[in-house]
Amino acid sequence: MAQKVITVNVNVYEQSVTNRHSAYEIPFVNKYLDEGWVIKETIHSQTVSNWMNITFILEK
């Protein structure tokens, strides 16, 4: 089985103060999912103040 690891950083507080909920679409992950890769695991952690680091482990 082949694996890929993709790490993205998302600014979780970029929206206005009155709207603290957002949905993000990550083009890099979508590209691999369209090619038949599946998400085996996700790891997330907060980096600096407003940023969230998300690591996707993909498998095919």
C-alpha positions, 0 to 999 in steps of 0.5 A: 500500500502506498501512503502520502502525508499532507500537512495544511495550516488553517487560520481558524479566526479569520472570519468576523467576530460575529461568525466563529463557524466556518467550513474549509475545503482543502483542494490538495486533499480533494485532489487525492481523494478524487484520485482514489486515495483514502484518509487513513488518519488525521492529526491536528494541533494548534500552532500559534494563536489563530492557526490550526495544523492538520496532517492527513495520512492518505493511503491507496 
